[in-house]
Every structure is written in C-alpha cells, then in structure tokens.
Amino acid sequence: MTHQDYVKFLTEQLVLRMDQTKQDKQKNKDEKTPDILSNTWFGIFPISWKILTKK
C-alpha cells in the first residue's frame, strides 16, 4: 500500500464518520459487543487458562 493509498483511505473514513448523524453514531456504539470483564482486567491469562482446562 503506497502512501497516497493510505491517505486516501483515511480521508474516506474520516468523511464517512463526519457525515454520520448522532443517532447513527449512538446506534453503532450500542451494537458493539461488550468485552468480557475477566479478559479486560487480566488480559490473555484467563483465555489461556480456559483453553488449557478444556483439554
């Protein structure tokens, strides 16, 4: 990817986000899945422990 392609992509994304209404932004924010609390607080260790204990 060249420098110009990257700048073009970033400007397109910026324009798309600027054109969204407040309702669309709130809707997209609400649709995101919540993070698992143990993964957020302790990182990869709970995931690896779950994988090890399943085997």
C-alpha positions in Angstrom: 0.0 0.0 0.0 1.5 3.3 -1.0 1.5 6.5 1.0 -1.2 8.0 -1.3 -3.5 5.0 -0.9 -3.2 5.2 2.8 -4.0 8.9 2.9 -6.9 8.3 0.6 -8.3 5.6 2.8 -8.0 7.7 5.9 -9.7 10.7 4.3 -12.6 8.5 3.1 -13.1 7.0 6.5 -13.0 10.5 8.1 -15.6 11.8 5.7 -17.8 8.8 6.3 -17.7 9.3 10.1 -18.2 13.1 9.8 -21.3 12.5 7.7 -23.0 10.2 10.3 -25.7 11.7 12.4 -25.7 11.5 16.2 -28.3 8.7 16.1 -26.2 6.6 13.8 -23.2 7.0 16.0 -25.2 6.1 19.1 -26.7 3.1 17.3 -23.2 1.8 16.3 -21.9 2.4 19.8 -24.8 0.4 21.3 -24.4 -2.5 18.8 -20.8 -3.2 19.8 -20.5 -6.4 21.9 -19.3 -5.8 25.4 -15.8 -7.1 26.4 -15.6 -10.0 28.8 -14.7 -8.5 32.1 -12.0 -11.0 33.0 -10.2 -10.5 29.7 -10.4 -6.8 30.1 -8.9 -6.8 33.5 -6.4 -9.6 33.3 -5.5 -9.9 29.6 -4.6 -13.2 28.0 -4.2 -15.2 31.1 -7.9 -16.1 31.7 -8.2 -17.1 28.0 -5.1 -19.3 28.1 -6.3 -20.9 31.4 -9.7 -21.7 29.8 -8.1 -23.2 26.8 -5.8 -25.3 28.9 -8.5 -26.6 31.2 -10.8 -27.6 28.3 -8.2 -30.0 27.0 
